[in-house]
């Protein structure tokens, strides 16, 4: 069985990564070249010339067309070859696949599957990343592990206590029970952990200025297969949202991950941290950027190790799951169902 669904939207890049320089990235095992037209529209084509497979990302742009750096085959933005060397007639089969793209919330989303099924309305939102009322730091780290391991990691935050101690982990994260809700129709998973009286980790103490014990809420919202949202609320102990729903006395951090398979055993780990406080404070931004990247790299190290274990274990190995795994198990089920649906359609 395939390990990922192709008829889904995945984050290919941050908008800022794609410009007039040819940019290569592999998504779901497909090498793709990205660039922007002179009018600023993003383009995604298969990164292989039809002639002798030379990477188009190692070629050059002539206006909005890519000219292959090996023999000069020239492609328009739709992937159609419009010129070949030594003859006027261009073979009708001379074209490379093009991929639908959508720019939204600072991300560029790509559709690898059947273009006729690419409905942009299905792309989940992360509006804080492009909201002037929030300041965002972000990055991307390569993960030498299958994307399902990162999904498991993010759906169960109890590991923060042990893997991220000194940064975002405190004893209360592991000791506080979770609640899980699964929206079967919309295929969204919600996992919540509300800590009423918790230690304030350095990640928040140094960025918010809070001292002592805090109220700390972690509300996960996962939109399989790609977008993970963690709504974090930090406030002094006993400070709750007001009856009208407003929450001016708390600090809010929106943590966003885009989990995009590169291959069956490697992943693009996009991460972003948006905050609604200290918006102009570059010192806070730099602190959150460095510390969150450290946390991400701690996950990367652990998951790269885990990939080697999983890849070499005996077939049929049985895991033990407990209550903290309910969100992750639901995510596995949704991902499996997405793949099975595609197989049924293709049968």
C-alpha positions as CSV (number, residue, x, y, z in Angstrom):
1,X,0.0,0.0,0.0
2,X,1.3,3.6,-0.7
3,X,2.4,5.5,2.3
4,X,0.7,8.8,1.4
5,X,-2.4,10.1,-0.4
6,X,-1.6,12.1,-3.5
7,X,-5.0,13.7,-4.1
8,X,-4.5,16.1,-1.2
9,X,-3.0,19.6,-0.7
10,X,0.5,19.7,0.8
11,X,2.7,22.7,1.7
12,X,5.5,22.9,-0.8
13,X,7.3,26.0,0.4
14,X,6.9,29.3,2.1
15,X,5.9,32.1,-0.3
16,X,9.2,33.8,0.4
17,X,11.2,30.8,-0.8
18,X,9.9,31.0,-4.4
19,X,11.1,33.8,-6.6
20,X,12.7,34.3,-10.0
21,X,15.5,31.8,-9.3
22,X,14.7,28.2,-10.1
23,X,14.0,26.3,-6.9
24,X,14.0,22.5,-6.5
25,X,12.1,20.5,-3.9
26,X,10.8,16.9,-3.9
27,X,7.2,16.4,-2.8
28,X,5.7,12.9,-2.4
29,X,8.6,11.5,-4.3
30,X,8.1,13.9,-7.2
31,X,11.1,16.2,-8.1
32,X,9.6,19.6,-8.8
33,X,11.0,22.9,-10.0
34,X,9.4,26.1,-8.7
35,X,9.7,29.7,-9.9
36,X,7.6,32.9,-10.3
37,X,6.6,34.4,-13.6
38,X,7.5,38.0,-14.3
39,X,4.0,38.9,-13.1
40,X,4.7,37.1,-9.8
41,X,2.6,34.0,-10.2
42,X,4.1,30.8,-8.8
43,X,4.8,27.9,-11.2
44,X,5.5,24.2,-10.5
45,X,6.8,21.8,-13.1
46,X,8.2,18.3,-13.0
47,X,12.0,18.7,-12.6
48,X,13.1,16.5,-15.5
49,X,13.5,17.5,-19.1
50,X,11.6,15.0,-21.4
51,X,14.7,14.7,-23.6
52,X,17.5,13.3,-21.4
53,X,16.1,13.9,-17.9
54,X,18.3,16.8,-17.1
55,X,16.9,18.7,-14.0
56,X,15.1,21.8,-15.1
57,X,16.1,23.4,-11.8
58,X,19.7,23.3,-13.0
59,X,18.7,25.3,-16.1
60,X,17.7,28.9,-16.8
61,X,14.7,31.2,-17.3
62,X,14.0,33.1,-20.5
63,X,11.2,35.4,-19.5
64,X,8.6,33.0,-18.1
65,X,10.0,29.9,-19.9
66,X,12.5,27.4,-18.7
67,X,15.3,26.6,-21.1
68,X,16.9,23.2,-20.3
69,X,20.6,23.7,-19.5
70,X,21.6,20.5,-21.4
71,X,20.1,20.7,-24.9
72,X,17.8,23.8,-24.8
73,X,14.4,22.2,-24.8
74,X,12.1,25.1,-23.8
75,X,9.0,24.9,-21.6
76,X,6.2,27.3,-20.9
77,X,4.4,27.7,-17.6
78,X,2.0,24.9,-18.4
79,X,4.9,22.4,-19.0
80,X,4.4,22.4,-22.8
81,X,7.6,22.3,-24.8
82,X,7.6,25.2,-27.2
83,X,11.1,24.8,-28.8
84,X,13.6,22.1,-29.4
85,X,17.1,22.3,-31.0
86,X,17.7,21.6,-34.7
87,X,14.1,21.4,-35.9
88,X,11.0,23.6,-36.2
89,X,8.5,20.9,-35.3
90,X,8.1,20.2,-31.6
91,X,6.9,16.6,-30.9
92,X,3.4,16.6,-29.5
93,X,4.4,14.5,-26.5
94,X,7.1,17.0,-25.5
95,X,5.7,18.2,-22.2
96,X,6.3,17.9,-18.5
97,X,3.7,17.7,-15.8
98,X,2.6,20.9,-14.2
99,X,1.1,21.0,-10.7
100,X,-1.7,23.3,-9.3
101,X,-0.5,25.8,-6.7
102,X,-2.3,28.0,-4.2
103,X,-0.7,30.7,-2.1
104,X,-2.4,31.1,1.3
105,X,-1.4,32.2,4.8
106,X,2.3,32.6,3.7
107,X,2.4,29.0,2.4
108,X,2.5,27.7,-1.2
109,X,0.3,24.6,-1.4
110,X,0.8,22.0,-4.2
111,X,-1.5,19.3,-5.5
112,X,0.4,16.3,-6.8
113,X,-2.6,14.1,-7.7
114,X,-5.3,14.3,-10.4
115,X,-5.4,18.1,-11.4
116,X,-9.2,17.8,-12.0
117,X,-9.7,17.1,-8.3
118,X,-7.7,20.0,-7.0
119,X,-10.3,22.1,-5.1
120,X,-8.6,25.1,-3.4
121,X,-11.6,25.4,-1.0
122,X,-10.3,22.3,0.7
123,X,-7.1,23.9,1.9
124,X,-7.2,24.5,5.7
125,X,-6.3,27.9,7.0
126,X,-3.6,29.2,9.3
127,X,-4.6,32.9,9.2
128,X,-2.3,34.1,12.0
129,X,0.7,33.7,9.7
130,X,-0.5,36.6,7.6
131,X,-2.2,38.6,10.3
132,X,-0.9,42.0,11.2
133,X,-2.1,41.4,14.8
134,X,0.5,38.6,15.1
135,X,4.2,38.4,14.7
136,X,5.6,35.2,13.2
137,X,8.9,33.4,13.2
138,X,9.2,30.3,11.0
139,X,11.5,27.8,9.4
140,X,11.8,24.3,7.9
141,X,13.9,21.4,8.9
142,X,14.5,18.2,6.9
143,X,13.5,15.1,8.6
144,X,15.1,11.7,7.6
145,X,12.0,9.8,8.7
146,X,8.6,9.0,7.4
147,X,6.0,11.7,7.9
148,X,3.7,9.5,10.1
149,X,6.3,9.6,12.8
150,X,6.1,13.4,12.9
151,X,2.3,13.2,13.1
152,X,2.5,10.8,16.0
153,X,5.0,13.1,17.7
154,X,2.9,16.2,17.4
155,X,-0.4,14.6,18.4
156,X,1.0,13.5,21.7
157,X,2.7,16.4,23.5
158,X,3.4,14.5,26.7
159,X,6.9,14.0,25.2
160,X,7.6,17.7,25.8
161,X,8.2,16.8,29.5
162,X,11.1,14.5,28.6
163,X,12.4,15.5,25.2
164,X,12.1,19.2,25.6
165,X,12.8,19.9,29.3
166,X,14.3,23.3,29.8
167,X,12.6,24.7,26.7
168,X,8.8,24.0,26.5
169,X,8.5,20.9,28.7
170,X,7.4,20.8,32.3
171,X,6.1,18.0,34.5
172,X,2.5,19.0,34.1
173,X,2.4,18.4,30.4
174,X,2.9,14.6,30.9
175,X,0.8,14.4,34.1
176,X,-2.3,16.2,32.8
177,X,-5.0,14.1,31.1
178,X,-6.2,14.9,27.6
179,X,-9.5,15.1,25.9
180,X,-9.9,14.0,22.3
181,X,-12.7,14.8,19.8
182,X,-12.8,13.4,16.3
183,X,-14.9,15.0,13.5
184,X,-15.4,12.1,11.2
185,X,-17.2,14.0,8.5
186,X,-14.7,16.9,8.2
187,X,-11.7,14.7,9.1
188,X,-10.4,17.0,11.8
189,X,-8.9,15.8,15.1
190,X,-9.0,17.9,18.3
191,X,-6.8,17.1,21.3
192,X,-6.9,19.4,24.4
193,X,-4.8,19.5,27.5
194,X,-5.7,22.3,30.0
195,X,-3.3,22.8,32.9
196,X,-4.8,25.1,35.6
197,X,-1.6,25.4,37.7
198,X,1.6,24.7,35.9
199,X,5.3,25.6,35.9
200,X,6.1,28.3,33.3
201,X,8.7,26.9,30.9
202,X,11.5,29.1,29.8
203,X,10.0,29.3,26.3
204,X,7.1,31.4,27.7
205,X,8.7,32.9,30.8
206,X,11.3,34.8,28.8
207,X,9.0,35.8,25.9
208,X,6.0,36.9,28.0
209,X,7.7,38.0,31.2
210,X,5.4,35.9,33.3
211,X,6.8,34.6,36.6
212,X,5.7,31.8,38.8
213,X,2.9,29.4,38.1
214,X,0.6,29.7,35.1
215,X,-2.5,28.5,33.5
216,X,-1.4,26.8,30.3
217,X,-3.8,25.5,27.6
218,X,-2.8,23.4,24.6
219,X,-5.5,22.8,22.0
220,X,-4.5,20.8,19.0
221,X,-6.4,20.9,15.7
222,X,-5.1,18.5,13.1
223,X,-6.2,18.6,9.5
224,X,-4.8,15.5,7.9
225,X,-2.7,14.9,6.0
226,X,-0.7,18.1,6.3
227,X,-1.7,21.0,8.6
228,X,-1.2,20.9,12.4
229,X,-2.3,23.8,14.6
230,X,-1.5,24.2,18.3
231,X,-3.5,26.9,20.0
232,X,-1.5,27.8,23.1
233,X,-2.9,30.0,25.8
234,X,-0.7,31.2,28.7
235,X,-1.9,33.3,31.6
236,X,-1.4,33.8,35.4
237,X,-3.0,31.1,37.5
238,X,-6.7,31.7,37.8
239,X,-7.0,34.1,34.8
240,X,-9.6,32.8,32.4
241,X,-11.3,34.1,29.3
242,X,-14.1,36.5,30.0
243,X,-17.8,35.6,29.7
244,X,-18.1,37.3,26.3
245,X,-15.3,35.1,24.9
246,X,-12.7,37.8,24.9
247,X,-9.3,37.0,26.4
248,X,-7.3,40.2,26.8
249,X,-5.4,39.1,29.9
250,X,-3.7,36.1,28.4
251,X,-0.9,35.5,25.9
252,X,-1.7,33.6,22.8
253,X,0.7,31.6,20.6
254,X,-0.3,29.8,17.5
255,X,2.1,27.0,16.6
256,X,1.7,25.8,13.0
257,X,3.3,22.7,11.5
258,X,3.0,21.7,7.8
259,X,3.9,18.0,7.5
260,X,4.8,17.3,3.9
261,X,6.3,14.0,2.8
262,X,9.4,14.3,0.7
263,X,9.7,10.6,0.1
264,X,8.4,7.5,1.8
265,X,11.2,7.9,4.4
266,X,11.9,11.6,4.6
267,X,9.8,14.7,5.4
268,X,9.7,18.5,5.1
269,X,9.1,19.8,8.6
270,X,7.7,23.3,8.2
271,X,7.2,25.1,11.5
272,X,5.9,28.6,12.5
273,X,5.2,30.4,15.8
274,X,2.8,33.3,15.7
275,X,2.2,35.5,18.8
276,X,-0.2,38.3,19.7
277,X,2.2,40.1,22.2
278,X,5.5,42.0,21.9
279,X,4.8,42.4,18.3
280,X,7.6,44.8,17.6
281,X,10.2,43.3,19.9
282,X,12.9,41.8,17.8
283,X,14.6,40.3,20.8
284,X,11.5,38.2,21.6
285,X,11.3,37.2,18.0
286,X,14.9,36.1,17.9
287,X,14.5,34.2,21.2
288,X,11.4,32.3,20.0
289,X,13.1,31.6,16.6
290,X,16.2,30.1,18.2
291,X,14.3,28.2,20.9
292,X,11.6,26.8,18.7
293,X,14.2,25.7,16.1
294,X,16.1,23.9,19.0
295,X,12.9,22.1,20.0
296,X,12.2,21.1,16.4
297,X,15.8,19.8,16.0
298,X,15.3,17.8,19.2
299,X,12.3,16.2,17.6
300,X,14.3,15.7,14.3
301,X,17.1,13.9,16.2
302,X,14.6,11.6,18.0
303,X,12.6,10.8,14.9
304,X,15.6,10.1,12.8
305,X,16.6,7.5,15.3
306,X,13.1,6.1,15.5
307,X,13.0,5.8,11.7
308,X,16.0,3.5,11.8
309,X,14.3,1.4,14.5
310,X,11.0,1.1,12.6
311,X,12.7,0.4,9.3
312,X,14.6,-2.6,10.7
313,X,12.0,-4.1,13.1
314,X,10.4,-7.4,12.5
315,X,7.1,-7.5,10.6
316,X,4.1,-7.5,12.8
317,X,5.7,-5.8,15.7
318,X,2.9,-4.7,18.2
319,X,2.9,-1.3,19.9
320,X,1.3,-0.5,23.2
321,X,-1.1,2.5,23.1
322,X,-2.7,4.3,26.0
323,X,-5.1,7.3,26.4
324,X,-2.5,9.9,25.4
325,X,-2.4,8.2,22.0
326,X,-6.1,8.6,21.1
327,X,-5.4,11.6,18.8
328,X,-2.5,10.0,17.1
329,X,-4.4,6.8,16.5
330,X,-7.3,8.8,15.0
331,X,-4.8,10.5,12.7
332,X,-3.3,7.2,11.6
333,X,-6.8,6.0,10.8
334,X,-7.7,9.1,8.7
335,X,-4.4,8.9,6.8
336,X,-5.0,5.2,6.0
337,X,-8.6,6.0,5.0
338,X,-7.4,8.7,2.6
339,X,-5.0,6.3,0.9
340,X,-7.6,3.6,0.7
341,X,-10.1,5.9,-0.9
342,X,-7.7,6.7,-3.7
343,X,-7.1,3.0,-4.3
344,X,-10.8,2.4,-4.6
345,X,-11.2,5.2,-7.1
346,X,-8.2,4.0,-9.1
347,X,-9.4,0.3,-9.1
